[in-house]
Amino acid sequence: MRYLTAGESHGPQLTTILEGLPAGMPLVAEDINNELSRRQKGHGRGRRMQIEKDTAEIMSGVRHGQTLGSPIALVVKNNDWKHWTNIMGPEPLSEGQSDEVKRKITRPRPGHADLNGAIKYGHRDMRNVLERSSARETTVRVAAGAVAKKLLSLVGVEVVSHVVEIGGIKASVNPDLSIEALKELSEVSPVRCTDASVEQKMMDAIDEAKKNGDSIGGVVEVIVTGMPSGVGSYVQYDRKLDAKLAAAIVSINAFKGVEFGIGFEAARKPGSAVHDEIQWDEEKGYTRKTNRLGGFEGGMTTGMPIVVRGVMKPIPTLYKPLMSVDIETKEPFAASVERSDSCAVPAAAVVAEHAVAWELANALVDQFYSDRFETFAAEIKRQHEYARDY
């Protein structure tokens, strides 16, 4: 499977085209829109979430509630576009207008793509960079991931995300929580945290950052159950599924790190306290006594739950802006301020969830016959049975 996204933050719409999904898979707009609404929630979101009520329109590739096997086009319209038509319109400017472009940006913001992107593409107005590099693009990444989540759910694979840390405040995660309980608790929390004892502390930290014109980051975790073992490969570096998941996580705006299972803690422990002992029983087949490696060995799934975490830095757009340099005058200035969140970690957890879902669905479609959904689902079931009895 593959997809492309297009669109600017304040352009008329965001678009994504998906290819490679099996034909005959049930899919309706509600499957996507439920996920888009989750992305817009979370304590610390800015005013943009009050303007945009994101819903996707299915423009192709689905007929009467089932995929056709042809490319699926999804569109999310920007409600705010009506206020930006003169600033972001595609038509050429009339004579003399070029010197009067509103909201022209010549002061790059530290931590953003502004300066690097302007140097790369030769833009003197860095709005040309920030409109596309904005995290607004993750709207249609979630839409694409929602389609992938639908495919996964239909073959018994469940994906859930939650927040484990915000601004240095760490949640205590109950390892005995079922994925259903984890999903239920995270959905009702304003910060998508399952530990009620730190929930208010996290919200207070977000409020304090906002009051100070600052921002804070955190750590999100994605857990996946039901993946068959042996998905991915050890034979080439670029076929390792955990490597693909790592790339997907770090590709999300503001994410700077990724780990699986106990992650970097493995560097501080002996091998006997890191590797997962193998066991077998007639009902479950091969399992591991622990899951410190997060469901992966040798770049392949083990059949244990996949556990992957991503580190999100504080959003770099600050209402108490950092110093920068105007690219026209070369004089120091306080960086430009665009509308922003004080903390987007809860929303970023949802984005990470869908980035992971896409890579897992893609891996299954790549490894098993997938032209027809019915046959694809039967092959996944046979793989579970084969691995259990091996």
C-alpha positions in Angstrom: 0.0 0.0 0.0 1.1 3.6 -0.5 -0.3 7.1 -0.1 0.4 10.7 -0.9 -0.9 13.8 0.9 -1.3 17.3 -0.6 -2.5 20.6 0.7 -1.4 23.6 2.8 -2.4 24.5 6.3 -4.6 27.4 5.2 -5.3 26.2 1.7 -8.8 25.1 0.5 -8.4 21.4 1.4 -6.2 18.6 2.4 -6.1 15.5 0.1 -4.8 12.0 0.3 -4.8 9.2 -2.3 -4.4 5.7 -1.1 -3.5 2.7 -3.3 -3.2 -1.0 -2.7 -6.1 -1.8 -0.4 -7.9 -5.1 -1.1 -11.2 -5.0 -3.0 -14.4 -5.9 -1.0 -13.3 -4.4 2.3 -16.2 -2.6 4.2 -15.5 1.2 4.5 -17.7 4.2 5.2 -16.9 7.8 5.9 -17.8 7.4 9.6 -14.9 5.0 10.0 -12.6 7.9 9.1 -14.4 10.7 10.7 -14.5 9.1 14.1 -10.7 9.0 14.0 -10.4 12.6 12.8 -12.5 13.8 15.7 -10.1 12.1 18.1 -7.2 13.9 16.7 -8.8 17.3 17.4 -9.3 16.6 21.2 -6.9 17.1 24.1 -6.1 19.6 26.8 -3.8 22.3 25.4 -5.1 22.5 21.8 -5.3 25.9 20.2 -8.0 27.9 18.6 -7.6 26.2 15.2 -9.4 23.2 16.6 -12.5 25.4 17.3 -12.5 26.5 13.7 -11.9 23.3 11.9 -14.4 20.4 12.3 -12.6 17.9 10.3 -14.6 15.4 8.2 -13.4 13.4 5.2 -15.2 13.0 1.9 -14.6 9.7 0.0 -14.2 10.9 -3.6 -13.2 7.6 -5.2 -12.3 3.9 -4.7 -15.4 3.0 -2.6 -18.8 2.0 -3.9 -21.8 1.2 -1.7 -19.7 0.8 1.4 -17.0 -1.4 -0.1 -13.6 -0.8 -1.5 -13.1 -1.4 -5.2 -9.4 -2.1 -5.3 -8.8 1.1 -7.2 -7.2 4.3 -5.6 -9.2 5.9 -2.8 -9.2 9.7 -2.7 -10.1 11.4 0.6 -10.6 15.1 1.0 -10.8 17.2 4.2 -11.9 20.8 3.5 -10.4 23.7 5.5 -13.2 25.9 6.9 -10.7 28.7 7.6 -9.9 28.9 3.8 -12.5 31.7 3.3 -10.3 34.0 5.4 -7.1 33.1 3.4 -8.2 33.2 -0.2 -6.3 36.4 -1.0 -3.2 35.2 0.9 -3.0 31.6 -0.2 -4.9 31.7 -3.6 -3.3 29.9 -6.6 -3.9 32.7 -9.1 -0.9 35.0 -10.0 -0.8 38.4 -8.3 -1.6 41.5 -10.3 1.0 44.1 -11.0 2.1 45.8 -7.7 0.4 43.2 -5.5 3.6 41.3 -4.9 4.9 44.0 -2.7 1.7 44.0 -0.6 1.3 40.3 0.3 -0.3 40.1 3.7 1.3 38.0 6.5 4.6 37.7 4.6 7.1 35.9 6.8 10.8 36.8 6.7 11.6 35.9 10.3 12.2 32.1 10.7 11.0 30.5 13.9 13.6 28.4 15.8 12.7 24.7 15.7 10.6 24.9 12.6 11.3 24.1 8.9 11.1 27.8 8.0 14.8 28.7 7.4 16.0 25.4 6.1 13.0 25.0 3.7 13.5 28.6 2.5 17.1 28.0 1.7 16.4 24.7 0.0 13.6 26.0 -2.3 14.6 29.6 -2.6 11.6 31.1 -0.9 11.9 34.7 0.3 8.4 34.5 1.9 8.7 31.6 4.4 4.9 31.2 4.5 5.6 29.0 1.4 7.4 26.6 3.8 5.4 26.7 7.0 2.0 26.2 5.2 3.1 22.7 4.1 5.4 21.8 7.0 2.6 22.5 9.5 1.2 19.6 11.5 -2.1 20.4 9.9 -1.0 17.8 7.3 -1.3 15.1 9.9 -5.1 15.4 9.4 -5.0 13.4 6.3 -2.3 11.1 7.6 -4.8 10.2 10.3 -7.5 9.7 7.6 -5.2 7.3 5.7 -4.4 5.5 9.0 -8.1 5.2 9.8 -8.6 3.2 6.6 -5.6 1.0 7.6 -7.1 0.6 11.1 -10.3 -0.5 9.6 -8.5 -3.2 7.6 -6.6 -4.3 10.7 -9.7 -4.5 12.9 -11.4 -6.7 10.4 -8.6 -9.3 10.7 -8.4 -9.1 14.5 -5.6 -6.5 15.0 -6.4 -3.7 17.5 -4.4 -0.5 17.8 -4.6 1.9 20.8 -2.5 4.9 21.9 -2.1 6.7 25.2 0.1 9.3 26.8 2.8 8.2 29.3 4.5 11.5 29.9 3.9 15.2 29.6 6.4 17.9 30.7 8.3 15.5 32.8 5.2 14.2 34.6 5.2 10.4 34.1 2.2 8.2 34.3 2.2 4.8 36.0 1.0 2.3 33.4 -0.8 -0.8 34.7 0.7 -3.8 32.6 -2.4 -5.9 33.4 -4.8 -3.5 31.6 -6.5 -5.1 28.6 -6.3 -3.2 25.3 -10.1 -2.6 25.7 -9.6 -1.0 29.1 -6.6 1.0 27.9 -8.7 2.3 25.0 -11.6 3.2 27.3 -9.5 5.0 29.9 -7.5 7.0 27.4 -10.5 8.1 25.4 -12.2 9.7 28.5 -9.0 11.5 29.7 -8.4 15.1 28.5 -4.7 14.2 28.2 -5.2 10.6 27.0 -3.6 9.3 30.1 -4.7 6.1 31.9 -3.3 7.1 35.3 -5.9 9.3 37.0 -3.4 10.2 39.8 -1.3 12.4 37.4 -4.0 13.5 34.9 -4.6 16.9 36.7 -0.9 17.5 37.2 -0.4 17.1 33.4 -3.2 19.6 32.7 -1.8 22.0 35.3 1.6 21.8 33.6 0.0 22.5 30.2 -1.9 25.5 31.6 1.3 26.8 33.3 3.2 26.6 30.0 0.4 28.5 28.2 0.3 31.2 30.9 4.1 31.6 30.4 3.8 31.8 26.6 5.7 28.5 26.4 5.1 24.9 25.3 5.8 21.4 26.6 6.3 18.0 25.0 6.0 14.4 26.2 6.0 10.7 25.3 3.2 8.7 23.7 2.8 4.9 23.5 1.1 2.8 20.9 0.1 -0.8 21.7 -1.0 -3.3 19.1 -2.5 -6.8 19.7 -3.5 -9.5 17.2 -0.6 -9.2 14.7 0.5 -12.7 13.5 4.1 -13.7 14.1 6.7 -13.6 11.3 5.5 -10.3 9.6 8.5 -8.3 8.4 11.8 -9.9 7.5 15.4 -10.2 8.7 16.9 -10.7 5.2 17.5 -7.0 4.3 17.7 -3.9 6.4 14.8 -2.2 4.6 12.4 -5.1 5.1 12.6 -5.0 8.9 9.2 -4.0 10.1 10.3 -2.3 13.4 12.6 -0.1 11.3 9.6 1.0 9.2 7.6 1.7 12.3 10.6 3.8 13.7 10.7 5.8 10.5 6.9 6.4 10.6 7.0 7.6 14.2 9.9 10.0 13.6 8.3 11.3 10.4 5.5 12.9 12.5 5.9 16.6 13.1 8.0 17.4 16.3 8.8 13.7 17.1 12.5 13.3 17.9 12.9 9.7 19.2 11.4 6.2 19.2 11.8 3.0 21.2 10.3 -0.5 21.4 9.4 -2.4 24.6 11.8 -1.3 27.3 13.7 0.7 24.7 16.7 2.6 25.9 16.4 0.9 29.3 17.9 -2.2 27.6 21.3 -0.5 27.5 21.3 -0.4 31.4 20.4 -4.1 31.9 22.1 -7.5 31.4 20.9 -9.7 28.6 19.1 -12.0 31.1 16.9 -9.0 32.0 16.2 -8.0 28.5 15.5 -10.9 26.2 12.1 -12.7 26.4 12.0 -16.4 27.2 9.9 -18.5 24.8 7.2 -20.9 25.9 4.5 -23.0 24.1 1.1 -24.3 24.9 -1.6 -26.0 22.8 -4.1 -23.2 22.9 -1.8 -20.2 22.2 1.2 -21.8 20.6 4.5 -19.9 21.0 4.4 -16.9 23.4 7.0 -15.0 25.4 7.1 -15.0 29.2 7.8 -11.2 29.1 7.5 -8.6 26.3 10.6 -6.4 26.9 11.4 -6.3 23.2 8.0 -4.9 22.4 6.8 -7.6 20.0 9.8 -7.7 17.7 12.8 -10.0 17.2 15.0 -9.8 14.1 12.8 -7.1 12.5 9.8 -9.4 12.6 6.7 -9.7 14.8 6.7 -12.3 17.5 3.0 -12.5 18.0 3.3 -10.6 21.3 1.7 -7.1 21.6 3.7 -4.5 19.7 4.7 -1.7 22.1 6.3 1.4 20.5 6.8 4.9 22.1 7.5 8.2 20.5 9.1 11.3 22.0 7.5 14.6 21.0 9.5 17.8 21.6 7.7 21.0 22.8 5.9 22.8 19.9 8.4 25.4 18.7 5.8 28.1 18.0 5.9 30.2 21.2 3.8 33.1 22.3 6.9 34.2 24.1 9.0 34.0 20.9 12.7 33.1 20.7 15.2 35.3 19.0 15.9 34.9 15.3 17.2 36.8 12.3 15.2 38.6 9.6 16.4 37.1 6.3 15.9 40.4 4.5 17.6 42.8 6.9 19.8 40.3 8.8 18.8 42.1 11.9 17.9 40.1 15.1 14.1 39.9 15.8 11.7 38.0 18.0 10.5 35.2 15.7 7.1 35.4 14.1 4.1 33.9 16.0 1.6 31.7 14.3 -1.6 30.3 16.0 -0.5 27.3 18.0 -1.1 24.8 20.8 0.7 24.9 24.1 0.8 21.1 24.1 -0.3 18.7 21.4 0.9 15.5 23.0 -2.6 14.0 23.4 -3.4 14.7 19.8 0.0 13.4 18.7 -0.7 10.1 20.4 -3.6 9.7 17.9 -1.4 10.6 15.0 1.2 8.0 16.1 -1.5 5.4 16.5 -2.5 5.9 12.8 1.1 6.1 11.5 1.7 2.7 13.2 -1.6 1.3 11.8 -0.7 2.2 8.3 2.7 0.5 8.4 1.3 -2.7 9.9 -1.5 -2.9 7.4 1.0 -2.2 4.6 3.2 -5.1 5.9 0.3 -7.5 5.9 -0.9 -6.5 2.5 2.7 -6.9 1.2 3.2 -10.3 2.8 -0.2 -12.0 2.1 -2.4 -12.2 -1.0 -4.5 -9.0 -0.9 -6.3 -8.4 -4.1 -9.6 -9.6 -2.5 -10.3 -8.9 1.1 -12.1 -12.2 1.8 -9.1 -14.2 0.7 -6.7 -11.8 2.5 -8.6 -12.3 5.8 -8.5 -16.1 5.3 -4.7 -16.0 4.8 -4.2 -14.0 8.0 -6.3 -16.6 9.9 -4.2 -19.5 8.4 -1.0 -17.7 9.4 -2.1 -17.6 13.0 -3.0 -21.3 12.9 0.3 -22.2 11.2 2.4 -20.4 13.7 0.5 -21.9 16.6 1.0 -25.4 15.4 4.5 -25.0 14.0 
